[in-house]
């Protein structure tokens, strides 16, 4: 993409001539931009902001045609090369590709004078070193067991070579068991790091930020079991490199589950504020989540799938089919501190989102328009979505207009109806352009917090005489309860309180771009 040429009238610039692909070009550096253009007709010009540059290295043209891991071995760090002998340097940068992906590119530039080459490499590297957002040292957690068990391969093939290329110091911990990440974060030294990043799925990312928040709360002596307490903001930025089954967090943040794209977001160091929600039950903190908390169908699927871990990711499809056919409903009551605007009336959350930017500049306080609303009934599914929860299997997600940093959670209530309606709902979730909003058995609310009380809690308040009247069989059916699916972890506490904590996390992401407007379709069939 061609960027506007910066104004060069009020500030000096660095200028030289270089050879690029056997063509002599002017090379300019001014006010954070690199500009190169051919000296002879036909004139071609390229403008590149240094914020999109990964690094500059001494190297040769042959290395750029190699795969990433091999190319990084060929590209020597600047301080390990004698500048007096180097007449070529490689500019490594990243550019947006299609479908929200970022790709690494190189430009090989040559000059007869090695001192000129050394000067340009030093200038570019010094500029990037002064870029405050870029992490210099990162704590990595690699989950080798999640998803298709490719976490360590992802680290070796893509993540590690890129970190070595840009000379980010990395400490790598390969997780061995559940709770390993939290254990490490509670006890290790964190002051020397600028970020903590995981290679794994949504559950691995949840373990990462839960551990950071718990560590921060302990250091500040904050009691997280108090439902009214404000969670402390961790100092470290966090990042996620997808390596799980669905990777909804990575998809919702980057618009893609591409590994190289996620790595580039980490290297750039630009942060977006991410809401998280606390889950309390009886004055005890159970979990903090960032993607979705789901009761009913998805909770049943997760609990049942644990019996079939040997199947890998296919276990979710198998258990999902079983639970759709079972079509269980669960009675409960939801009290919401709701917003007046419906999620469908908002723009989608993308880069430079006005709604999220406005929240980051103002104090997180309850608007006067917020009010408590109570909903009762029998539900197939109760969801609290912190992000859109989009993924490759559900491109629109549960709530396509959910915002990652507006201090609200989208509550999606799916009433218990027929098996046919359940199939309609799943069809909508797999659609690329349809949502759940207009299904007659689905209700969507935007709330700052909500309380769910399952039927067993409600029945504790019923009199013994009422139980005798309805009969044993009816009472058992009425008191059936499910479990919560919280970022891929089971929570066996059906009655909970959820509170949103606005932009508590700094997540390494430039976000996704606004999708192009599709042409009208003549396909008019609606489910």
Secondary structure as a PSIPRED ss2 file (coil, helix, strand):
# PSIPRED VFORMAT (PSIPRED V4.0)

   1 X C   1.000  0.000  0.000
   2 X C   1.000  0.000  0.000
   3 X C   1.000  0.000  0.000
   4 X C   1.000  0.000  0.000
   5 X C   1.000  0.000  0.000
   6 X C   1.000  0.000  0.000
   7 X C   1.000  0.000  0.000
   8 X C   1.000  0.000  0.000
   9 X C   1.000  0.000  0.000
  10 X C   1.000  0.000  0.000
  11 X C   1.000  0.000  0.000
  12 X C   1.000  0.000  0.000
  13 X C   1.000  0.000  0.000
  14 X E   0.000  0.000  1.000
  15 X E   0.000  0.000  1.000
  16 X E   0.000  0.000  1.000
  17 X E   0.000  0.000  1.000
  18 X E   0.000  0.000  1.000
  19 X E   0.000  0.000  1.000
  20 X E   0.000  0.000  1.000
  21 X C   1.000  0.000  0.000
  22 X C   1.000  0.000  0.000
  23 X E   0.000  0.000  1.000
  24 X E   0.000  0.000  1.000
  25 X E   0.000  0.000  1.000
  26 X E   0.000  0.000  1.000
  27 X E   0.000  0.000  1.000
  28 X E   0.000  0.000  1.000
  29 X E   0.000  0.000  1.000
  30 X E   0.000  0.000  1.000
  31 X C   1.000  0.000  0.000
  32 X C   1.000  0.000  0.000
  33 X E   0.000  0.000  1.000
  34 X E   0.000  0.000  1.000
  35 X E   0.000  0.000  1.000
  36 X E   0.000  0.000  1.000
  37 X E   0.000  0.000  1.000
  38 X E   0.000  0.000  1.000
  39 X C   1.000  0.000  0.000
  40 X C   1.000  0.000  0.000
  41 X C   1.000  0.000  0.000
  42 X C   1.000  0.000  0.000
  43 X C   1.000  0.000  0.000
  44 X C   1.000  0.000  0.000
  45 X E   0.000  0.000  1.000
  46 X E   0.000  0.000  1.000
  47 X E   0.000  0.000  1.000
  48 X E   0.000  0.000  1.000
  49 X E   0.000  0.000  1.000
  50 X H   0.000  1.000  0.000
  51 X H   0.000  1.000  0.000
  52 X H   0.000  1.000  0.000
  53 X E   0.000  0.000  1.000
  54 X E   0.000  0.000  1.000
  55 X E   0.000  0.000  1.000
  56 X E   0.000  0.000  1.000
  57 X E   0.000  0.000  1.000
  58 X E   0.000  0.000  1.000
  59 X C   1.000  0.000  0.000
  60 X C   1.000  0.000  0.000
  61 X H   0.000  1.000  0.000
  62 X H   0.000  1.000  0.000
  63 X H   0.000  1.000  0.000
  64 X H   0.000  1.000  0.000
  65 X H   0.000  1.000  0.000
  66 X C   1.000  0.000  0.000
  67 X C   1.000  0.000  0.000
  68 X H   0.000  1.000  0.000
  69 X H   0.000  1.000  0.000
  70 X H   0.000  1.000  0.000
  71 X H   0.000  1.000  0.000
  72 X H   0.000  1.000  0.000
  73 X H   0.000  1.000  0.000
  74 X H   0.000  1.000  0.000
  75 X C   1.000  0.000  0.000
  76 X E   0.000  0.000  1.000
  77 X C   1.000  0.000  0.000
  78 X H   0.000  1.000  0.000
  79 X H   0.000  1.000  0.000
  80 X H   0.000  1.000  0.000
  81 X C   1.000  0.000  0.000
  82 X C   1.000  0.000  0.000
  83 X H   0.000  1.000  0.000
  84 X H   0.000  1.000  0.000
  85 X H   0.000  1.000  0.000
  86 X C   1.000  0.000  0.000
  87 X C   1.000  0.000  0.000
  88 X E   0.000  0.000  1.000
  89 X E   0.000  0.000  1.000
  90 X E   0.000  0.000  1.000
  91 X E   0.000  0.000  1.000
  92 X E   0.000  0.000  1.000
  93 X E   0.000  0.000  1.000
  94 X E   0.000  0.000  1.000
  95 X E   0.000  0.000  1.000
  96 X E   0.000  0.000  1.000
  97 X C   1.000  0.000  0.000
  98 X H   0.000  1.000  0.000
  99 X H   0.000  1.000  0.000
 100 X H   0.000  1.000  0.000
 101 X C   1.000  0.000  0.000
 102 X E   0.000  0.000  1.000
 103 X E   0.000  0.000  1.000
 104 X E   0.000  0.000  1.000
 105 X E   0.000  0.000  1.000
 106 X E   0.000  0.000  1.000
 107 X E   0.000  0.000  1.000
 108 X E   0.000  0.000  1.000
 109 X E   0.000  0.000  1.000
 110 X E   0.000  0.000  1.000
 111 X C   1.000  0.000  0.000
 112 X C   1.000  0.000  0.000
 113 X C   1.000  0.000  0.000
 114 X H   0.000  1.000  0.000
 115 X H   0.000  1.000  0.000
 116 X H   0.000  1.000  0.000
 117 X H   0.000  1.000  0.000
 118 X H   0.000  1.000  0.000
 119 X H   0.000  1.000  0.000
 120 X H   0.000  1.000  0.000
 121 X H   0.000  1.000  0.000
 122 X H   0.000  1.000  0.000
 123 X H   0.000  1.000  0.000
 124 X H   0.000  1.000  0.000
 125 X H   0.000  1.000  0.000
 126 X H   0.000  1.000  0.000
 127 X H   0.000  1.000  0.000
 128 X H   0.000  1.000  0.000
 129 X H   0.000  1.000  0.000
 130 X C   1.000  0.000  0.000
 131 X C   1.000  0.000  0.000
 132 X C   1.000  0.000  0.000
 133 X C   1.000  0.000  0.000
 134 X C   1.000  0.000  0.000
 135 X C   1.000  0.000  0.000
 136 X C   1.000  0.000  0.000
 137 X E   0.000  0.000  1.000
 138 X E   0.000  0.000  1.000
 139 X E   0.000  0.000  1.000
 140 X E   0.000  0.000  1.000
 141 X E   0.000  0.000  1.000
 142 X E   0.000  0.000  1.000
 143 X C   1.000  0.000  0.000
 144 X C   1.000  0.000  0.000
 145 X C   1.000  0.000  0.000
 146 X C   1.000  0.000  0.000
 147 X C   1.000  0.000  0.000
 148 X C   1.000  0.000  0.000
 149 X C   1.000  0.000  0.000
 150 X C   1.000  0.000  0.000
 151 X H   0.000  1.000  0.000
 152 X H   0.000  1.000  0.000
 153 X H   0.000  1.000  0.000
 154 X H   0.000  1.000  0.000
 155 X H   0.000  1.000  0.000
 156 X H   0.000  1.000  0.000
 157 X H   0.000  1.000  0.000
 158 X H   0.000  1.000  0.000
 159 X H   0.000  1.000  0.000
 160 X H   0.000  1.000  0.000
 161 X H   0.000  1.000  0.000
 162 X H   0.000  1.000  0.000
 163 X H   0.000  1.000  0.000
 164 X H   0.000  1.000  0.000
 165 X H   0.000  1.000  0.000
 166 X C   1.000  0.000  0.000
 167 X C   1.000  0.000  0.000
 168 X C   1.000  0.000  0.000
 169 X E   0.000  0.000  1.000
 170 X E   0.000  0.000  1.000
 171 X E   0.000  0.000  1.000
 172 X E   0.000  0.000  1.000
 173 X E   0.000  0.000  1.000
 174 X E   0.000  0.000  1.000
 175 X C   1.000  0.000  0.000
 176 X C   1.000  0.000  0.000
 177 X C   1.000  0.000  0.000
 178 X C   1.000  0.000  0.000
 179 X C   1.000  0.000  0.000
 180 X H   0.000  1.000  0.000
 181 X H   0.000  1.000  0.000
 182 X H   0.000  1.000  0.000
 183 X H   0.000  1.000  0.000
 184 X H   0.000  1.000  0.000
 185 X H   0.000  1.000  0.000
 186 X H   0.000  1.000  0.000
 187 X H   0.000  1.000  0.000
 188 X C   1.000  0.000  0.000
 189 X C   1.000  0.000  0.000
 190 X C   1.000  0.000  0.000
 191 X C   1.000  0.000  0.000
 192 X C   1.000  0.000  0.000
 193 X C   1.000  0.000  0.000
 194 X C   1.000  0.000  0.000
 195 X E   0.000  0.000  1.000
 196 X E   0.000  0.000  1.000
 197 X E   0.000  0.000  1.000
 198 X E   0.000  0.000  1.000
 199 X E   0.000  0.000  1.000
 200 X E   0.000  0.000  1.000
 201 X C   1.000  0.000  0.000
 202 X H   0.000  1.000  0.000
 203 X H   0.000  1.000  0.000
 204 X H   0.000  1.000  0.000
 205 X H   0.000  1.000  0.000
 206 X H   0.000  1.000  0.000
 207 X H   0.000  1.000  0.000
 208 X H   0.000  1.000  0.000
 209 X H   0.000  1.000  0.000
 210 X H   0.000  1.000  0.000
 211 X H   0.000  1.000  0.000
 212 X H   0.000  1.000  0.000
 213 X H   0.000  1.000  0.000
 214 X H   0.000  1.000  0.000
 215 X H   0.000  1.000  0.000
 216 X H   0.000  1.000  0.000
 217 X H   0.000  1.000  0.000
 218 X H   0.000  1.000  0.000
 219 X H   0.000  1.000  0.000
 220 X H   0.000  1.000  0.000
 221 X C   1.000  0.000  0.000
 222 X C   1.000  0.000  0.000
 223 X C   1.000  0.000  0.000
 224 X C   1.000  0.000  0.000
 225 X C   1.000  0.000  0.000
 226 X C   1.000  0.000  0.000
 227 X C   1.000  0.000  0.000
 228 X C   1.000  0.000  0.000
 229 X C   1.000  0.000  0.000
 230 X C   1.000  0.000  0.000
 231 X C   1.000  0.000  0.000
 232 X C   1.000  0.000  0.000
 233 X C   1.000  0.000  0.000
 234 X C   1.000  0.000  0.000
 235 X C   1.000  0.000  0.000
 236 X C   1.000  0.000  0.000
 237 X E   0.000  0.000  1.000
 238 X E   0.000  0.000  1.000
 239 X E   0.000  0.000  1.000
 240 X E   0.000  0.000  1.000
 241 X E   0.000  0.000  1.000
 242 X E   0.000  0.000  1.000
 243 X C   1.000  0.000  0.000
 244 X C   1.000  0.000  0.000
 245 X C   1.000  0.000  0.000
 246 X C   1.000  0.000  0.000
 247 X C   1.000  0.000  0.000
 248 X H   0.000  1.000  0.000
 249 X H   0.000  1.000  0.000
 250 X H   0.000  1.000  0.000
 251 X H   0.000  1.000  0.000
 252 X H   0.000  1.000  0.000
 253 X H   0.000  1.000  0.000
 254 X H   0.000  1.000  0.000
 255 X C   1.000  0.000  0.000
 256 X C   1.000  0.000  0.000
 257 X C   1.000  0.000  0.000
 258 X C   1.000  0.000  0.000
 259 X H   0.000  1.000  0.000
 260 X H   0.000  1.000  0.000
 261 X H   0.000  1.000  0.000
 262 X H   0.000  1.000  0.000
 263 X H   0.000  1.000  0.000
 264 X H   0.000  1.000  0.000
 265 X H   0.000  1.000  0.000
 266 X H   0.000  1.000  0.000
 267 X H   0.000  1.000  0.000
 268 X H   0.000  1.000  0.000
 269 X C   1.000  0.000  0.000
 270 X C   1.000  0.000  0.000
 271 X E   0.000  0.000  1.000
 272 X E   0.000  0.000  1.000
 273 X E   0.000  0.000  1.000
 274 X E   0.000  0.000  1.000
 275 X E   0.000  0.000  1.000
 276 X E   0.000  0.000  1.000
 277 X E   0.000  0.000  1.000
 278 X E   0.000  0.000  1.000
 279 X E   0.000  0.000  1.000
 280 X E   0.000  0.000  1.000
 281 X C   1.000  0.000  0.000
 282 X C   1.000  0.000  0.000
 283 X C   1.000  0.000  0.000
 284 X C   1.000  0.000  0.000
 285 X E   0.000  0.000  1.000
 286 X E   0.000  0.000  1.000
 287 X E   0.000  0.000  1.000
 288 X E   0.000  0.000  1.000
 289 X E   0.000  0.000  1.000
 290 X C   1.000  0.000  0.000
 291 X C   1.000  0.000  0.000
 292 X E   0.000  0.000  1.000
 293 X E   0.000  0.000  1.000
 294 X E   0.000  0.000  1.000
 295 X E   0.000  0.000  1.000
 296 X E   0.000  0.000  1.000
 297 X H   0.000  1.000  0.000
 298 X H   0.000  1.000  0.000
 299 X H   0.000  1.000  0.000
 300 X H   0.000  1.000  0.000
 301 X H   0.000  1.000  0.000
 302 X H   0.000  1.000  0.000
 303 X H   0.000  1.000  0.000
 304 X H   0.000  1.000  0.000
 305 X H   0.000  1.000  0.000
 306 X H   0.000  1.000  0.000
 307 X H   0.000  1.000  0.000
 308 X H   0.000  1.000  0.000
 309 X H   0.000  1.000  0.000
 310 X H   0.000  1.000  0.000
 311 X H   0.000  1.000  0.000
 312 X C   1.000  0.000  0.000
 313 X C   1.000  0.000  0.000
 314 X H   0.000  1.000  0.000
 315 X H   0.000  1.000  0.000
 316 X H   0.000  1.000  0.000
 317 X H   0.000  1.000  0.000
 318 X H   0.000  1.000  0.000
 319 X H   0.000  1.000  0.000
 320 X H   0.000  1.000  0.000
 321 X H   0.000  1.000  0.000
 322 X H   0.000  1.000  0.000
 323 X H   0.000  1.000  0.000
 324 X H   0.000  1.000  0.000
 325 X H   0.000  1.000  0.000
 326 X H   0.000  1.000  0.000
 327 X C   1.000  0.000  0.000
 328 X C   1.000  0.000  0.000
 329 X C   1.000  0.000  0.000
 330 X E   0.000  0.000  1.000
 331 X E   0.000  0.000  1.000
 332 X E   0.000  0.000  1.000
 333 X E   0.000  0.000  1.000
 334 X E   0.000  0.000  1.000
 335 X E   0.000  0.000  1.000
 336 X E   0.000  0.000  1.000
 337 X E   0.000  0.000  1.000
 338 X E   0.000  0.000  1.000
 339 X C   1.000  0.000  0.000
 340 X C   1.000  0.000  0.000
 341 X C   1.000  0.000  0.000
 342 X C   1.000  0.000  0.000
 343 X H   0.000  1.000  0.000
 344 X H   0.000  1.000  0.000
 345 X H   0.000  1.000  0.000
 346 X C   1.000  0.000  0.000
 347 X C   1.000  0.000  0.000
 348 X C   1.000  0.000  0.000
 349 X C   1.000  0.000  0.000
 350 X C   1.000  0.000  0.000
 351 X C   1.000  0.000  0.000
 352 X C   1.000  0.000  0.000
 353 X C   1.000  0.000  0.000
 354 X H   0.000  1.000  0.000
 355 X H   0.000  1.000  0.000
 356 X H   0.000  1.000  0.000
 357 X H   0.000  1.000  0.000
 358 X H   0.000  1.000  0.000
 359 X H   0.000  1.000  0.000
 360 X H   0.000  1.000  0.000
 361 X H   0.000  1.000  0.000
 362 X C   1.000  0.000  0.000
 363 X C   1.000  0.000  0.000
 364 X C   1.000  0.000  0.000
 365 X C   1.000  0.000  0.000
 366 X C   1.000  0.000  0.000
 367 X C   1.000  0.000  0.000
 368 X C   1.000  0.000  0.000
 369 X C   1.000  0.000  0.000
 370 X C   1.000  0.000  0.000
 371 X E   0.000  0.000  1.000
 372 X E   0.000  0.000  1.000
 373 X E   0.000  0.000  1.000
 374 X E   0.000  0.000  1.000
 375 X E   0.000  0.000  1.000
 376 X E   0.000  0.000  1.000
 377 X E   0.000  0.000  1.000
 378 X E   0.000  0.000  1.000
 379 X E   0.000  0.000  1.000
 380 X E   0.000  0.000  1.000
 381 X E   0.000  0.000  1.000
 382 X E   0.000  0.000  1.000
 383 X E   0.000  0.000  1.000
 384 X E   0.000  0.000  1.000
 385 X E   0.000  0.000  1.000
 386 X C   1.000  0.000  0.000
 387 X C   1.000  0.000  0.000
 388 X C   1.000  0.000  0.000
 389 X C   1.000  0.000  0.000
 390 X C   1.000  0.000  0.000
 391 X C   1.000  0.000  0.000
 392 X C   1.000  0.000  0.000
 393 X C   1.000  0.000  0.000
 394 X C   1.000  0.000  0.000
 395 X C   1.000  0.000  0.000
 396 X C   1.000  0.000  0.000
 397 X C   1.000  0.000  0.000
 398 X C   1.000  0.000  0.000
 399 X C   1.000  0.000  0.000
 400 X C   1.000  0.000  0.000
 401 X C   1.000  0.000  0.000
 402 X C   1.000  0.000  0.000
 403 X C   1.000  0.000  0.000
 404 X C   1.000  0.000  0.000
 405 X C   1.000  0.000  0.000
 406 X C   1.000  0.000  0.000
 407 X C   1.000  0.000  0.000
 408 X C   1.000  0.000  0.000
 409 X E   0.000  0.000  1.000
 410 X E   0.000  0.000  1.000
 411 X E   0.000  0.000  1.000
 412 X E   0.000  0.000  1.000
 413 X E   0.000  0.000  1.000
 414 X E   0.000  0.000  1.000
 415 X E   0.000  0.000  1.000
 416 X C   1.000  0.000  0.000
 417 X C   1.000  0.000  0.000
 418 X C   1.000  0.000  0.000
 419 X H   0.000  1.000  0.000
 420 X H   0.000  1.000  0.000
 421 X H   0.000  1.000  0.000
 422 X H   0.000  1.000  0.000
 423 X H   0.000  1.000  0.000
 424 X H   0.000  1.000  0.000
 425 X H   0.000  1.000  0.000
 426 X H   0.000  1.000  0.000
 427 X H   0.000  1.000  0.000
 428 X H   0.000  1.000  0.000
 429 X H   0.000  1.000  0.000
 430 X C   1.000  0.000  0.000
 431 X C   1.000  0.000  0.000
 432 X C   1.000  0.000  0.000
 433 X C   1.000  0.000  0.000
 434 X C   1.000  0.000  0.000
 435 X C   1.000  0.000  0.000
 436 X C   1.000  0.000  0.000
 437 X C   1.000  0.000  0.000
 438 X C   1.000  0.000  0.000
 439 X C   1.000  0.000  0.000
 440 X C   1.000  0.000  0.000
 441 X C   1.000  0.000  0.000
 442 X E   0.000  0.000  1.000
 443 X E   0.000  0.000  1.000
 444 X E   0.000  0.000  1.000
 445 X E   0.000  0.000  1.000
 446 X E   0.000  0.000  1.000
 447 X E   0.000  0.000  1.000
 448 X E   0.000  0.000  1.000
 449 X E   0.000  0.000  1.000
 450 X E   0.000  0.000  1.000
 451 X E   0.000  0.000  1.000
 452 X E   0.000  0.000  1.000
 453 X E   0.000  0.000  1.000
 454 X E   0.000  0.000  1.000
 455 X H   0.000  1.000  0.000
 456 X H   0.000  1.000  0.000
 457 X H   0.000  1.000  0.000
 458 X H   0.000  1.000  0.000
 459 X H   0.000  1.000  0.000
 460 X C   1.000  0.000  0.000
 461 X C   1.000  0.000  0.000
 462 X C   1.000  0.000  0.000
 463 X C   1.000  0.000  0.000
 464 X H   0.000  1.000  0.000
 465 X H   0.000  1.000  0.000
 466 X H   0.000  1.000  0.000
 467 X H   0.000  1.000  0.000
 468 X H   0.000  1.000  0.000
 469 X H   0.000  1.000  0.000
 470 X H   0.000  1.000  0.000
 471 X C   1.000  0.000  0.000
 472 X H   0.000  1.000  0.000
 473 X H   0.000  1.000  0.000
 474 X H   0.000  1.000  0.000
 475 X H   0.000  1.000  0.000
 476 X H   0.000  1.000  0.000
 477 X H   0.000  1.000  0.000
 478 X H   0.000  1.000  0.000
 479 X C   1.000  0.000  0.000
 480 X C   1.000  0.000  0.000
 481 X C   1.000  0.000  0.000
 482 X C   1.000  0.000  0.000
 483 X C   1.000  0.000  0.000
 484 X E   0.000  0.000  1.000
 485 X E   0.000  0.000  1.000
 486 X E   0.000  0.000  1.000
 487 X C   1.000  0.000  0.000
 488 X C   1.000  0.000  0.000
 489 X E   0.000  0.000  1.000
 490 X E   0.000  0.000  1.000
 491 X E   0.000  0.000  1.000
 492 X C   1.000  0.000  0.000
 493 X C   1.000  0.000  0.000
 494 X C   1.000  0.000  0.000
 495 X C   1.000  0.000  0.000
 496 X E   0.000  0.000  1.000
 497 X E   0.000  0.000  1.000
 498 X E   0.000  0.000  1.000
 499 X E   0.000  0.000  1.000
 500 X E   0.000  0.000  1.000
 501 X E   0.000  0.000  1.000
 502 X E   0.000  0.000  1.000
 503 X E   0.000  0.000  1.000
 504 X E   0.000  0.000  1.000
 505 X E   0.000  0.000  1.000
 506 X E   0.000  0.000  1.000
 507 X E   0.000  0.000  1.000
 508 X E   0.000  0.000  1.000
 509 X C   1.000  0.000  0.000
 510 X C   1.000  0.000  0.000
 511 X C   1.000  0.000  0.000
 512 X C   1.000  0.000  0.000
 513 X C   1.000  0.000  0.000
 514 X C   1.000  0.000  0.000
 515 X C   1.000  0.000  0.000
 516 X C   1.000  0.000  0.000
 517 X C   1.000  0.000  0.000
 518 X C   1.000  0.000  0.000
 519 X C   1.000  0.000  0.000
 520 X C   1.000  0.000  0.000
 521 X C   1.000  0.000  0.000
 522 X C   1.000  0.000  0.000
 523 X C   1.000  0.000  0.000
 524 X C   1.000  0.000  0.000
 525 X C   1.000  0.000  0.000
 526 X C   1.000  0.000  0.000
 527 X C   1.000  0.000  0.000
